[in-house]
Amino acid sequence: MHTVIGEDVSHAVALLRMGEIVALPTETVYGLAANALNEQAVAKIYEAKNRPSFNPLIIHLAPDTPLNKYAHPIPVAAYKLAEAFWPGPLSLLLPKLPIVPDLVTAGSPLVAIRKPAHLLMQQVLEKTDLPLAAPSANPSGYISPTQAEHVQRQLAGKISYVLDGGPSQVGLESTIVGFQEKVPVIYRHGGITEEAIRQVLGTNVNTILHSSTPSSPGMLTSHYAPKIPLYIGEIPILLSQFSGKRIGIISFQQLYAHPDIQQVDVLSRSGDLLEAASRLFPALHQMDQSQVEVILAEKVPDHGIGKAINDRLSRAQAFLK
């Protein structure tokens, strides 16, 4: 199968209606989409990604689709968050209705639902008039794609079409929020910050970010990982530890110099965390295509979207532990 990049929304819609899988742009990352109500189509997502069957998917809805068509009951706090952040990079984990296949939720009684902000994705959702299951369009556990070319390189021969919507603006996956006994819980840090969620709800928010048997997408310990080993710490100390290796550096603001450094990617010289978030996955992709032997990275300030950046870095090196 030849994997084509194009801008034909009608072609993407036709493939989805036929039960095929298509890579689609969103403001977070590119998603590998299928009709969420068609179990055979959803199974193709798991197969193409080599995704564990116990790892649930997010379903995406058009802006005007009622939330209670797929979930019930819905806490008042969920409606508040939806009003504040939809369309946008927020997923709500809610009790699913029987219309949602168990394969989508990996057998969980909860389903993650999002209304994306990307205009092309919205057009596809409106024209198909379907909920679309769409995890990131990459092999399971690998770096999420933020450009059509990332998808084509990673899933070549496994899907026929990538709808090109340009680089993803947010560059990190959605924040996932659920509710335990009506208490809001963050299951994954992402494009909406914990601080913003607290401000809307006027209450504290719990976090449950890791699980080997996840009820929410994005909870596996090892994820978003390049093929080249990645280490996190203080760059000067790491440079001395890996002296003699071909080294790639991913730093927040500072430009480092060292004879062994082959490649450097500074996420934001101005210290802008939003810019750093949008550049993280492209930097990891670029490092993974380079000739470096190790990638050395430093954490960013751990507030706002910085928490999501640090989360992705930690999971990218988790396979080393």
C-alpha positions in Angstrom: 0.0 0.0 0.0 1.3 3.4 -1.0 0.9 6.2 1.6 -0.2 9.5 -0.1 -0.2 13.0 1.4 -2.9 15.2 0.1 -5.4 18.0 0.9 -8.6 16.4 -0.4 -11.2 16.4 2.4 -13.8 14.6 0.3 -11.3 11.7 -0.3 -10.6 11.4 3.4 -14.4 11.4 4.1 -15.1 8.7 1.5 -12.4 6.5 2.9 -13.7 6.9 6.5 -17.3 6.1 5.3 -15.9 2.9 3.7 -14.5 1.7 7.0 -10.9 2.6 6.2 -8.4 4.5 8.4 -7.1 7.9 7.5 -4.5 10.2 9.2 -6.0 13.6 10.0 -4.6 16.8 11.3 -5.6 18.2 14.7 -4.3 21.2 16.7 -2.7 18.7 19.1 -1.0 16.1 16.9 -2.0 14.1 13.8 -4.5 11.4 14.6 -5.2 8.0 12.9 -8.9 8.1 12.5 -11.7 5.5 11.9 -15.4 5.4 12.3 -15.7 4.9 16.1 -19.0 3.0 15.6 -17.5 0.4 13.3 -15.5 -2.2 15.2 -13.8 -3.6 12.1 -12.6 -0.1 11.3 -11.4 0.6 14.8 -9.5 -2.7 14.8 -7.5 -1.4 11.8 -6.2 1.4 14.1 -4.9 -1.0 16.6 -3.3 -3.1 13.9 -1.7 -0.2 12.0 -0.3 1.2 15.2 0.6 -2.1 16.8 -1.3 -0.7 19.8 -2.0 -2.8 22.8 -5.7 -3.8 22.9 -5.9 -2.7 26.6 -5.0 0.9 25.7 -8.3 2.9 25.0 -8.9 5.5 22.3 -10.4 9.0 22.2 -13.4 9.7 20.1 -13.7 13.0 18.3 -16.9 14.9 17.7 -18.0 17.8 15.5 -18.6 21.1 17.3 -22.4 20.8 17.2 -22.7 17.1 18.2 -24.4 16.7 21.6 -22.1 15.2 24.2 -24.9 13.1 25.7 -25.3 11.2 22.4 -22.3 9.1 23.5 -21.9 9.6 27.3 -24.2 9.7 30.3 -24.4 10.8 33.1 -22.4 13.9 32.6 -21.2 15.9 35.6 -21.9 19.7 35.7 -18.1 20.2 35.9 -17.7 18.4 32.6 -20.1 20.8 30.9 -18.2 23.8 32.5 -15.0 22.5 31.0 -16.5 21.8 27.7 -18.0 25.4 27.5 -14.6 26.8 28.5 -12.2 24.8 26.3 -14.1 23.2 23.4 -13.3 23.1 20.6 -9.8 22.6 21.8 -7.1 20.3 23.3 -9.3 18.9 26.2 -10.7 15.3 26.4 -13.4 14.4 28.9 -13.5 10.9 30.4 -17.1 10.0 30.9 -19.4 7.0 31.4 -20.1 5.6 27.9 -23.4 4.8 26.4 -23.9 1.4 24.7 -23.6 3.0 21.2 -19.8 3.2 21.9 -18.1 -0.1 21.1 -16.1 -1.8 23.9 -13.2 -2.0 21.5 -12.9 1.8 21.5 -12.7 1.9 25.3 -10.7 -1.3 25.7 -13.5 -2.7 27.7 -13.7 0.3 30.1 -17.1 1.7 31.0 -15.6 5.2 30.4 -15.0 6.9 27.1 -12.7 9.8 26.3 -14.4 12.4 24.1 -12.9 15.5 22.5 -14.1 18.3 20.1 -11.0 19.4 18.1 -10.4 22.9 17.0 -8.5 22.2 13.7 -10.7 23.4 10.8 -9.9 20.5 8.5 -10.7 18.0 11.2 -13.9 19.7 11.9 -14.9 19.6 8.2 -14.2 15.8 8.1 -16.3 15.3 11.2 -19.2 17.3 9.9 -19.1 15.7 6.4 -18.9 12.1 7.7 -21.4 12.8 10.5 -19.6 10.2 12.5 -17.7 10.1 15.8 -14.1 9.3 14.9 -11.7 7.3 17.0 -8.3 8.9 16.5 -5.2 8.2 18.6 -1.9 9.7 17.5 -0.9 8.6 14.0 2.3 6.8 14.9 3.5 3.3 15.9 2.5 2.7 19.5 4.9 4.1 22.0 6.9 6.2 19.4 7.1 10.0 19.0 3.7 11.6 18.1 3.5 13.2 14.7 2.9 16.9 14.3 3.4 17.1 10.5 2.0 15.0 7.7 5.5 13.9 6.7 6.0 12.4 10.2 2.9 10.2 9.6 4.0 9.2 6.1 7.5 8.1 7.4 6.2 6.2 10.4 3.1 4.5 8.9 4.3 4.1 5.3 2.5 1.1 3.7 0.0 0.7 6.6 -2.4 3.5 5.6 -3.3 4.9 2.2 -4.0 8.6 2.9 -2.7 11.4 5.1 -4.8 14.6 5.1 -2.3 17.5 5.3 -3.4 20.3 7.5 0.1 21.8 8.2 2.1 21.7 11.4 0.1 21.0 14.6 -0.2 24.3 16.5 -0.3 23.0 20.0 2.1 20.1 19.4 1.2 18.0 22.4 -1.8 15.7 23.0 -5.0 16.8 24.7 -5.3 17.1 28.5 -7.6 14.3 29.7 -9.9 15.0 32.6 -12.3 12.5 34.3 -14.3 12.5 37.5 -14.2 10.2 40.5 -17.2 10.7 42.7 -17.6 14.1 41.0 -14.0 15.1 41.9 -12.1 16.2 38.8 -9.0 14.1 37.9 -6.3 14.8 35.3 -5.3 11.5 33.7 -2.9 13.2 31.2 -1.3 16.6 31.1 -1.6 18.3 27.7 -2.7 21.4 25.8 -5.0 22.7 28.6 -3.1 23.5 31.8 -4.0 22.3 35.2 -4.1 25.9 36.4 -6.7 26.8 33.7 -8.9 23.8 34.7 -8.7 24.8 38.4 -9.7 28.4 37.5 -12.8 27.3 35.6 -13.9 24.8 38.2 -12.9 26.8 41.2 -11.7 23.7 42.9 -8.6 21.5 43.3 -7.9 18.8 40.8 -6.4 15.4 41.5 -3.9 13.7 39.1 -3.5 10.0 38.2 -1.0 9.9 35.3 0.3 6.3 35.1 -1.2 2.9 34.9 -0.3 -0.5 33.4 -4.1 -1.2 32.9 -5.2 2.3 31.8 -8.8 3.5 31.9 -7.8 6.5 29.9 -5.5 7.0 26.8 -2.0 8.3 27.5 -1.3 6.6 30.8 1.4 4.1 29.8 4.7 4.7 31.5 6.8 4.3 28.4 5.5 6.4 25.5 6.4 9.1 23.0 9.9 7.5 22.7 12.5 8.0 20.0 14.6 5.0 18.9 17.8 6.7 20.1 18.3 6.6 23.9 17.2 9.8 25.6 18.5 10.9 29.0 17.1 13.8 31.1 19.1 15.8 33.6 21.5 18.7 33.8 23.1 19.1 30.4 26.7 19.9 31.6 26.7 16.8 33.9 25.2 14.6 31.2 27.8 15.8 28.7 30.6 14.6 30.9 28.9 11.2 31.4 28.6 10.6 27.7 31.9 12.0 26.6 33.1 10.4 23.4 29.5 9.7 22.0 27.9 11.6 19.2 25.5 13.7 21.2 22.2 15.5 20.4 20.9 18.2 22.8 17.3 19.2 23.4 17.4 22.3 25.7 14.8 24.7 26.8 16.5 28.1 26.3 20.3 27.7 26.4 22.6 26.9 23.5 25.3 24.5 24.6 28.7 24.0 23.0 30.9 20.9 23.3 33.1 18.9 20.9 30.9 15.9 21.1 27.6 17.7 20.3 26.5 16.9 16.8 23.1 18.5 16.9 21.3 21.0 19.1 17.6 22.0 19.3 16.6 24.9 21.5 12.9 24.7 22.2 12.5 28.4 22.9 15.3 31.0 23.2 12.7 33.4 24.7 11.5 30.9 27.4 8.0 30.6 25.9 6.5 27.3 27.1 3.9 27.3 24.4 6.6 27.6 21.7 8.6 24.9 23.5 5.6 22.6 23.5 5.0 23.0 19.8 8.7 22.3 19.0 9.2 19.2 21.3 8.0 16.4 19.0 9.5 17.9 15.9 12.8 18.1 17.7 12.6 14.5 18.8 11.7 13.4 15.2 14.7 15.4 13.9 17.1 13.8 16.5 15.8 10.4 15.6 16.6 10.9 11.9 20.2 12.2 12.7 23.4 10.3 13.3 23.6 11.0 17.1 24.1 8.1 19.5 22.3 9.6 22.5 19.9 12.5 23.1 20.4 14.6 26.2 17.5 16.7 27.3 16.6 19.0 30.2 13.3 19.6 31.9 11.5 22.9 31.4 9.8 24.9 34.2 7.2 22.6 35.7 4.2 24.8 35.5 1.5 25.5 32.9 2.0 23.5 29.8 5.6 22.8 31.1 4.1 19.9 33.1 2.9 18.3 29.8 6.4 18.8 28.2 8.1 17.3 31.2 5.6 14.4 31.2 6.4 13.6 27.5 10.2 13.8 28.2 9.9 11.5 31.2 7.9 8.9 29.2 10.4 9.2 26.3 13.2 8.0 28.6 11.1 5.5 30.6 12.2 2.5 28.5 15.7 3.0 29.9 14.6 2.3 33.5 
